[in-house]
Amino acid sequence: MGYVFQDYFTDERPPRNLIREWYGKQDARICAAFDGNIQLLEARIRQLDTDEETDLIKPLERDCAGLWEVKIDLKDKKPFRHIRPIGLWNPEVRIFIFLGAFEKSGQIKIPSDPCRDALKYKAHYEAGRGAIDEHT
């Protein structure tokens, strides 16, 4: 089995790696939490039997319907931070494709409309545009 987490690359020239663009704008605390959580989640998902469900990845609703999130909550010190990588999840083959991320504070999302672009790239991917590769 390949990696659970995959990066989406747009079909633009040059291709854009959406999760790496987001990651490059984050502080060291967020980057460390993101890296550590993704590694732990990947190991956990790989250990599950194929019939087991995972509660590690959740479907989104309302303006983000059709996307999934990985919850990363930093509660080691204040201010608490709630990071939500978002993308496509295929539980049958255990692949999560990153299409972006946002920070959540109550009902406020930063950036304010992260799902708009993620849904656009979801449609591109489903139409055969762009590419995916292992998240590293």
Backbone bond lengths (Angstrom), bond angles and torsions (degrees), N, CA, C in turn:
res aa  C-N    CA-C-N  psi(-1)  N-CA   C-N-CA  omega(-1)  CA-C   N-CA-C  phi
1 M - - - 1.444 - - 1.521 109.29 -
2 G 1.331 116.88 137.92 1.452 121.40 176.97 1.510 110.88 -76.67
3 Y 1.288 114.90 -168.63 1.447 120.12 178.72 1.523 110.77 -67.22
4 V 1.311 116.19 144.93 1.460 121.74 176.50 1.526 108.96 -69.52
5 F 1.314 117.51 -44.00 1.458 122.15 -175.20 1.519 110.37 -95.89
6 Q 1.325 113.93 129.78 1.459 121.97 -177.93 1.530 108.77 -125.56
7 D 1.324 116.17 147.04 1.456 121.60 175.23 1.519 108.77 -97.22
8 Y 1.328 116.00 138.93 1.462 120.94 174.66 1.523 108.62 -92.77
9 F 1.324 115.15 132.59 1.461 122.71 175.47 1.525 107.36 -112.03
10 T 1.334 116.77 127.01 1.461 120.85 -179.46 1.526 109.64 -67.49
11 D 1.321 115.66 168.30 1.466 120.23 176.88 1.528 111.67 -92.56
12 E 1.324 117.22 11.82 1.461 121.71 176.53 1.525 109.46 -71.02
13 R 1.318 116.17 164.30 1.466 120.82 176.81 1.509 109.31 -115.82
14 P 1.310 120.13 115.40 1.460 126.02 -5.20 1.532 110.54 -74.29
15 P 1.340 116.44 158.22 1.464 119.92 179.43 1.529 110.72 -61.72
16 R 1.324 115.80 145.42 1.461 121.77 176.24 1.522 109.22 -104.35
17 N 1.326 116.55 135.60 1.464 122.79 172.69 1.528 106.00 -97.97
18 L 1.325 116.13 104.75 1.456 121.49 -169.68 1.521 113.87 -62.34
19 I 1.317 118.03 -41.92 1.465 119.43 -178.23 1.534 110.55 -72.59
20 R 1.312 118.01 -34.04 1.473 120.73 178.11 1.528 111.15 -68.99
21 E 1.338 117.12 -33.64 1.463 119.73 175.54 1.527 110.02 -62.41
22 W 1.334 116.48 -45.77 1.457 120.50 178.01 1.533 110.12 -63.12
23 Y 1.317 116.40 -47.94 1.464 123.09 -176.85 1.532 111.10 -57.61
24 G 1.326 116.40 -40.64 1.460 121.19 -178.43 1.519 114.14 -64.42
25 K 1.319 118.08 -15.27 1.463 122.91 -179.86 1.532 112.55 -97.94
26 Q 1.332 117.66 -0.25 1.467 121.61 -174.10 1.523 111.88 -94.62
27 D 1.337 115.01 157.24 1.456 119.54 176.15 1.530 109.96 -79.73
28 A 1.314 115.62 170.88 1.471 121.33 -174.75 1.531 112.15 -60.77
29 R 1.318 117.96 -35.75 1.473 121.37 179.99 1.530 110.62 -62.48
30 I 1.317 117.04 -45.37 1.462 121.36 179.71 1.527 110.22 -66.29
31 C 1.320 117.25 -45.32 1.471 120.68 -179.21 1.526 111.09 -59.88
32 A 1.329 117.05 -44.60 1.462 120.44 -179.53 1.525 110.70 -64.25
33 A 1.326 117.09 -43.34 1.470 120.32 179.45 1.524 110.60 -65.29
34 F 1.315 116.93 -42.91 1.462 121.10 179.21 1.529 110.09 -59.90
35 D 1.329 116.85 -52.42 1.471 120.92 -178.16 1.528 111.41 -59.01
36 G 1.323 116.83 -48.60 1.453 120.60 -178.10 1.521 112.68 -63.97
37 N 1.324 116.60 -44.45 1.465 120.11 -179.30 1.520 111.74 -65.77
38 I 1.313 117.73 -41.14 1.464 120.34 -179.35 1.532 109.96 -65.02
39 Q 1.327 117.74 -41.20 1.469 120.26 177.80 1.526 111.02 -63.14
40 L 1.330 117.32 -44.36 1.459 120.66 178.87 1.530 111.72 -64.64
41 L 1.322 117.24 -43.05 1.458 120.74 179.17 1.522 111.16 -63.21
42 E 1.320 116.24 -41.76 1.462 119.24 179.74 1.527 110.58 -61.38
43 A 1.326 116.61 -44.67 1.468 120.22 178.49 1.529 110.73 -62.43
44 R 1.309 117.07 -42.65 1.474 121.09 -179.23 1.526 111.00 -64.69
45 I 1.330 117.25 -46.19 1.459 121.10 -178.33 1.522 110.49 -63.39
46 R 1.318 117.69 -38.13 1.469 121.33 179.48 1.526 111.47 -65.65
47 Q 1.338 117.86 -27.93 1.464 121.18 -177.99 1.526 113.10 -80.93
48 L 1.323 117.40 -17.34 1.459 120.43 -178.34 1.527 110.43 -68.17
49 D 1.328 116.45 144.19 1.458 120.22 169.66 1.514 107.75 -66.57
50 T 1.318 116.79 153.59 1.457 120.26 -176.67 1.521 112.50 -60.29
51 D 1.329 119.27 -24.91 1.456 121.74 -179.48 1.531 112.98 -85.84
52 E 1.313 117.39 -11.39 1.458 120.42 -177.49 1.528 110.67 -79.60
53 E 1.309 114.54 143.37 1.463 121.02 174.17 1.522 108.11 -88.36
54 T 1.309 115.96 153.19 1.457 119.27 173.94 1.519 109.20 -112.05
55 D 1.312 116.56 137.84 1.455 120.81 174.96 1.523 110.19 -101.02
56 L 1.319 115.65 14.05 1.455 121.07 -176.95 1.522 112.49 -82.82
57 I 1.309 116.19 -20.12 1.459 122.31 -178.30 1.524 106.81 -127.24
58 K 1.322 116.78 128.22 1.469 121.60 -172.82 1.531 111.04 -119.18
59 P 1.349 116.56 143.90 1.469 119.25 174.46 1.529 110.52 -73.41
60 L 1.312 115.31 145.59 1.458 120.72 176.32 1.523 109.49 -95.08
61 E 1.312 116.03 162.72 1.467 121.76 -177.04 1.526 110.00 -127.35
62 R 1.301 115.05 -176.54 1.460 125.83 178.02 1.525 111.35 52.36
63 D 1.333 117.90 -122.79 1.465 120.70 -175.38 1.533 112.71 -69.59
64 C 1.318 117.12 -7.23 1.468 121.48 179.37 1.532 112.30 -111.73
65 A 1.336 117.42 9.53 1.467 120.83 -178.40 1.518 110.24 -55.66
66 G 1.338 114.89 134.94 1.459 121.40 -176.58 1.514 112.68 102.43
67 L 1.324 116.23 -12.48 1.461 122.04 177.65 1.530 109.05 -109.12
68 W 1.320 114.41 164.10 1.465 122.01 178.03 1.521 108.64 -125.34
69 E 1.326 115.95 158.44 1.461 120.39 178.91 1.518 111.18 -127.26
70 V 1.311 114.25 152.18 1.459 122.92 168.59 1.517 104.87 -109.04
71 K 1.320 117.31 125.07 1.466 120.45 -178.77 1.523 109.89 -87.43
72 I 1.317 115.06 125.34 1.461 121.77 173.85 1.518 106.27 -128.54
73 D 1.313 115.94 109.77 1.454 121.39 -178.78 1.515 109.26 -113.08
74 L 1.323 116.22 123.46 1.458 122.38 178.76 1.519 107.87 -100.62
75 K 1.316 114.99 108.95 1.459 120.30 -178.79 1.525 110.82 -122.97
76 D 1.335 115.36 24.25 1.455 120.03 -179.30 1.524 112.39 -75.28
77 K 1.318 116.25 -28.70 1.457 120.94 176.67 1.523 108.10 -158.95
78 K 1.310 115.89 160.66 1.455 120.26 179.02 1.519 109.21 -84.20
79 P 1.283 119.86 145.39 1.454 125.66 1.26 1.528 110.93 -75.80
80 F 1.344 115.51 140.19 1.457 119.73 173.68 1.515 107.90 -63.66
81 R 1.330 116.23 146.90 1.472 120.93 -179.05 1.525 108.05 -127.35
82 H 1.321 115.50 140.07 1.467 122.30 -178.76 1.520 108.29 -123.83
83 I 1.313 116.10 103.81 1.458 123.29 -175.68 1.516 108.64 -102.21
84 R 1.321 116.65 138.00 1.453 121.73 -178.00 1.527 111.21 -131.69
85 P 1.346 117.64 89.33 1.462 118.51 167.95 1.527 108.30 -63.02
86 I 1.314 117.72 137.30 1.456 121.38 -177.81 1.523 110.61 -126.43
87 G 1.325 114.68 154.49 1.451 118.91 178.77 1.509 112.07 173.70
88 L 1.317 114.38 -152.88 1.460 122.95 -179.49 1.515 109.20 -103.75
89 W 1.327 117.19 138.48 1.460 122.51 178.44 1.511 108.39 -124.48
90 N 1.313 115.81 126.06 1.457 121.46 174.40 1.527 106.85 -117.59
91 P 1.332 117.91 97.38 1.463 120.13 -175.27 1.522 113.55 -67.38
92 E 1.321 117.88 -24.64 1.470 120.19 -178.61 1.522 111.63 -65.91
93 V 1.318 116.95 -36.69 1.466 120.30 178.74 1.526 112.01 -110.83
94 R 1.355 115.06 2.52 1.464 121.79 177.22 1.527 112.46 54.88
95 I 1.307 114.91 57.84 1.457 120.73 175.63 1.526 108.49 -128.44
96 F 1.317 114.50 129.47 1.458 122.31 173.66 1.517 106.83 -115.25
97 I 1.330 116.89 123.59 1.461 122.04 -178.64 1.526 108.21 -105.64
98 F 1.328 116.53 116.55 1.457 121.44 179.93 1.522 110.76 -70.50
99 L 1.345 115.54 127.70 1.457 121.80 175.93 1.526 111.62 -119.96
100 G 1.300 116.75 6.68 1.457 121.00 179.85 1.509 111.09 148.06
101 A 1.331 115.19 -167.74 1.461 121.41 179.61 1.519 108.22 -165.73
102 F 1.322 114.61 161.19 1.458 120.02 174.54 1.513 109.15 -150.28
103 E 1.331 114.47 164.97 1.452 121.17 173.03 1.516 107.34 -105.60
104 K 1.319 115.74 139.62 1.456 121.74 -175.99 1.528 109.66 -116.46
105 S 1.328 114.79 133.07 1.456 121.25 174.64 1.517 106.74 -136.85
106 G 1.332 116.35 98.75 1.462 120.45 -172.75 1.516 108.77 65.05
107 Q 1.321 117.11 -124.64 1.464 121.32 177.51 1.529 112.17 -93.37
108 I 1.322 117.29 -0.75 1.467 121.85 -177.79 1.521 109.34 -88.98
109 K 1.343 115.25 133.86 1.460 121.56 177.17 1.526 108.88 -115.55
110 I 1.321 115.93 140.10 1.461 121.97 176.70 1.527 107.76 -125.00
111 P 1.329 119.14 113.13 1.459 127.94 0.16 1.528 111.12 -66.52
112 S 1.325 116.49 165.64 1.462 121.40 -170.09 1.526 114.27 -68.62
113 D 1.318 119.05 -27.48 1.474 120.85 -178.06 1.536 110.61 -133.70
114 P 1.338 117.24 62.79 1.467 119.36 -174.86 1.525 113.32 -68.61
115 C 1.305 117.22 -24.43 1.464 119.84 -175.23 1.523 112.63 -77.09
116 R 1.310 117.68 -26.80 1.460 120.63 179.90 1.531 110.27 -55.93
117 D 1.328 116.99 -54.46 1.462 120.27 179.79 1.521 111.67 -67.24
118 A 1.337 116.83 -40.36 1.465 119.63 -179.91 1.526 111.03 -61.60
119 L 1.326 117.13 -40.38 1.467 120.02 178.20 1.528 111.29 -67.90
120 K 1.324 116.90 -35.01 1.467 120.56 176.72 1.535 109.66 -62.48
121 Y 1.326 116.63 -46.29 1.465 119.82 -178.94 1.524 111.82 -73.48
122 K 1.316 117.62 -26.85 1.469 121.04 172.32 1.529 108.76 -60.55
123 A 1.326 116.66 -46.81 1.469 121.03 178.59 1.524 111.02 -62.82
124 H 1.325 116.91 -39.92 1.472 120.22 177.03 1.520 110.38 -61.02
125 Y 1.330 116.55 -47.71 1.461 120.70 -179.27 1.531 110.87 -60.36
126 E 1.323 115.99 -46.04 1.464 120.15 -178.84 1.527 112.22 -65.70
127 A 1.343 116.93 -22.32 1.463 121.58 177.04 1.529 111.74 -89.66
128 G 1.345 116.52 4.46 1.464 120.05 178.27 1.519 114.34 87.73
129 R 1.308 116.66 10.56 1.466 120.52 179.24 1.520 110.03 -92.30
130 G 1.316 116.52 149.12 1.458 121.06 179.59 1.518 110.57 77.09
131 A 1.319 114.94 -170.69 1.466 120.75 -176.87 1.520 109.17 -151.16
132 I 1.315 116.15 162.66 1.459 121.43 173.31 1.525 108.75 -123.05
133 D 1.314 114.33 153.69 1.461 121.06 176.36 1.513 107.48 -151.35
134 E 1.318 115.84 161.62 1.458 121.64 -177.87 1.516 111.18 -55.10
135 H 1.320 115.53 135.66 1.461 121.44 175.58 1.535 107.62 -75.60
136 T 1.294 115.41 126.66 1.466 120.22 178.53 1.502 111.07 -126.68
